[in-house]
Amino acid sequence: MLALIFPGQGAQTDGFLHRLPPHPAVHATLDEASNVLGIDVLSLDTPDALRSTVAVQCGLTVAGVALARALADEGLTPEMSAGLSVGAYPAAVTCGALAFHDALTMVRRRAELMEAAYPSGYGLAAVSGLTEHQLATLATQHADAGEPPVYIGNVNAPRQIVMAGANAALDSFLARALSAGARKATRLAVSVPSHCELLANASNELSAYARTLHFNAPQSIYIGNRGGRPLYTADAIREDLATNMRYTVRWFDALTVMQEMGMRVAIEAPPGQVLTDITREHYPDVAALAASTLPLERLTATAQRRLETR
């Protein structure tokens, strides 16, 4: 089975929309997105623009849908899709649960709410080498020491976890994690405290907005963020998208479920490669391909060949 996986905020790089494949479906998607958002979407990937959560999240959504449409035109339609954080939106479009124009407007609203809630002073940090339990224990010790709280935001792999919180608290916590044996602890290019209770109010507002949009039952398998499990109804996917900013993203659970359900080839949408690397490390029998590293012709040929031989 073919799975499309979509990266979240932090994967963005300068000019990533300009490096999308020169394919008619990509050009059509860029034009459609520009009309929906009322801007030239190719302006969203400049260094200045990428300081904005709104620009980053909208740009990642456009890139994911553009790649999915180009692959479909070349005969590669996924049986399952999943995305990390904002990547869940192009995943929902790809499985037919949400129209692209509605996904774009919802992502824009999502990013605006997140940015307004915490315009500065907050963010994310990645910690490698410690388990979720170890980091939860350290977070409790951190709070007991009188520090502002930090939260587990993403469980990307058993020992690759993202923490959320205020900048000063994160910096202090990273030092604590390194002292406790973390192999690596670094800040991410994200300026909001995603996937924790700090965004509860913003999540409630987005849930109200989502109720004004039309959702469909998925036409192919959609794997949710909060539980890392397949979701089969329009309402379940609506809730997953509207509330994932508030809850820990269970990406490794989602990846495991896809592998157990028969995923044999995974293609990661531009501009990401981290999800590909995680898949290769933990599930080497899955052919994991990062679209940003291959020309479209080679990507499609490689994926088709692997699907035929597995």
Backbone hydrogen bonds, N-H to C=O, Kabsch-Sander energy under -0.5 kcal/mol:
donor,donor_aa,acceptor,acceptor_aa,energy
3,A,265,V,-2.7
4,L,80,M,-1.9
5,I,267,I,-2.6
6,F,82,A,-1.8
11,A,8,G,-1.8
15,G,45,D,-2.9
16,F,13,T,-1.9
19,R,15,G,-0.9
20,L,17,L,-1.2
23,H,21,P,-2.2
26,V,23,H,-0.6
27,H,23,H,-2.3
28,A,24,P,-2.5
29,T,25,A,-1.9
30,L,26,V,-2.5
31,D,27,H,-2.2
32,E,28,A,-2.5
33,A,29,T,-2.7
34,S,30,L,-2.2
35,N,31,D,-2.0
36,V,32,E,-2.3
37,L,33,A,-2.7
38,G,34,S,-1.6
39,I,34,S,-1.0
41,V,39,I,-0.9
43,S,40,D,-2.3
44,L,41,V,-2.0
46,T,43,S,-0.7
50,L,46,T,-2.5
51,R,48,D,-1.4
52,S,49,A,-2.4
56,V,52,S,-2.3
57,Q,53,T,-2.5
58,C,54,V,-2.3
59,G,55,A,-2.5
60,L,56,V,-2.5
61,T,57,Q,-1.7
62,V,58,C,-2.3
63,A,59,G,-2.5
64,G,60,L,-2.2
65,V,61,T,-2.2
66,A,62,V,-2.6
67,L,63,A,-2.1
68,A,64,G,-2.2
69,R,65,V,-2.5
70,A,66,A,-2.1
71,L,67,L,-2.5
72,A,68,A,-2.2
73,D,69,R,-2.2
74,E,70,A,-1.1
74,E,71,L,-0.5
75,G,72,A,-1.7
76,L,71,L,-2.8
77,T,75,G,-0.7
79,E,2,L,-2.2
80,M,2,L,-1.5
81,S,221,I,-2.3
82,A,4,L,-2.0
83,G,223,I,-0.5
84,L,6,F,-2.7
85,S,83,G,-0.6
87,G,84,L,-2.4
88,A,85,S,-2.3
89,Y,86,V,-1.8
91,A,87,G,-1.4
92,A,88,A,-2.1
93,V,89,Y,-2.1
94,T,90,P,-2.5
95,C,91,A,-1.8
96,G,93,V,-1.3
97,A,92,A,-2.0
98,L,92,A,-1.0
99,A,214,H,-0.5
103,A,99,A,-2.5
104,L,100,F,-2.5
105,T,101,H,-1.9
106,M,102,D,-2.3
107,V,103,A,-2.7
108,R,104,L,-2.5
109,R,105,T,-2.0
110,R,106,M,-2.8
111,A,107,V,-2.9
112,E,108,R,-2.3
113,L,109,R,-2.4
114,M,110,R,-2.3
115,E,111,A,-2.7
116,A,112,E,-2.6
117,A,113,L,-2.0
118,Y,114,M,-1.7
123,G,165,G,-2.3
124,L,190,V,-0.8
125,A,163,M,-2.2
126,A,186,T,-3.0
127,V,161,I,-3.3
128,S,184,K,-3.0
129,G,159,R,-2.5
135,L,131,T,-2.3
136,A,132,E,-2.5
137,T,133,H,-2.2
138,L,134,Q,-2.3
139,A,135,L,-2.5
140,T,136,A,-1.9
141,Q,137,T,-2.3
142,H,138,L,-2.6
143,A,139,A,-2.2
144,D,140,T,-2.6
145,A,141,Q,-1.4
146,G,143,A,-1.9
147,E,142,H,-1.8
151,Y,164,A,-2.6
153,G,151,Y,-0.7
153,G,162,V,-3.1
154,N,162,V,-1.5
155,V,249,V,-2.8
156,N,154,N,-0.7
156,N,160,Q,-1.5
157,A,160,Q,-1.4
160,Q,157,A,-1.8
161,I,127,V,-2.6
162,V,154,N,-2.5
163,M,125,A,-3.5
164,A,151,Y,-2.7
165,G,123,G,-1.8
166,A,149,P,-0.5
167,N,121,G,-2.8
170,L,166,A,-2.8
171,D,167,N,-2.7
172,S,168,A,-2.1
173,F,169,A,-2.4
174,L,170,L,-2.9
175,A,171,D,-1.5
176,R,172,S,-1.7
177,A,173,F,-2.8
178,L,174,L,-2.5
179,S,175,A,-2.0
180,A,176,R,-1.4
181,G,178,L,-1.3
182,A,177,A,-2.5
183,R,128,S,-2.1
184,K,128,S,-1.6
186,T,126,A,-2.3
188,L,124,L,-2.2
190,V,188,L,-2.1
194,S,192,V,-1.7
195,H,245,M,-1.7
196,C,245,M,-1.3
199,L,196,C,-1.9
200,A,197,E,-1.9
203,S,199,L,-2.4
204,N,200,A,-2.1
205,E,201,N,-2.0
206,L,202,A,-2.2
207,S,203,S,-2.3
208,A,204,N,-1.7
209,Y,205,E,-1.9
210,A,206,L,-2.8
211,R,207,S,-1.2
212,T,209,Y,-1.9
213,L,210,A,-1.6
215,F,213,L,-0.5
216,N,97,A,-2.5
219,Q,95,C,-3.5
220,S,95,C,-0.7
221,I,79,E,-2.2
222,Y,231,L,-0.6
223,I,81,S,-2.1
224,G,222,Y,-0.5
224,G,229,R,-2.9
231,L,222,Y,-2.6
237,I,233,T,-1.8
238,R,234,A,-2.5
239,E,235,D,-2.3
240,D,236,A,-2.1
241,L,237,I,-2.5
242,A,238,R,-2.3
243,T,239,E,-2.0
244,N,240,D,-1.2
246,R,243,T,-1.9
247,Y,243,T,-0.8
249,V,153,G,-2.8
250,R,225,N,-2.5
250,R,248,T,-0.6
251,W,249,V,-1.2
252,F,155,V,-2.4
254,A,250,R,-2.1
255,L,251,W,-2.8
256,T,252,F,-2.4
257,V,253,D,-2.5
258,M,254,A,-2.3
259,Q,255,L,-2.1
260,E,256,T,-2.5
261,M,257,V,-2.0
262,G,259,Q,-1.1
263,M,258,M,-2.6
264,R,1,M,-2.8
265,V,1,M,-2.0
266,A,287,A,-2.5
267,I,3,A,-2.5
268,E,266,A,-0.5
268,E,289,L,-3.0
269,A,5,I,-2.6
272,G,269,A,-1.5
277,D,273,Q,-2.3
278,I,274,V,-2.3
279,T,275,L,-2.2
280,R,276,T,-2.6
281,E,277,D,-2.2
282,H,278,I,-2.3
283,Y,279,T,-2.8
286,V,283,Y,-2.1
287,A,264,R,-2.8
288,A,286,V,-1.1
289,L,266,A,-3.2
289,L,287,A,-0.5
291,A,268,E,-2.6
291,A,289,L,-0.7
292,S,272,G,-0.5
293,T,290,A,-1.9
294,L,291,A,-1.1
299,L,295,P,-2.8
300,T,296,L,-2.8
301,A,297,E,-2.0
302,T,298,R,-2.6
303,A,299,L,-2.6
304,Q,300,T,-2.6
305,R,301,A,-2.2
306,R,302,T,-2.5
307,L,303,A,-2.4
308,E,304,Q,-1.9
309,T,305,R,-1.4
310,R,306,R,-0.9
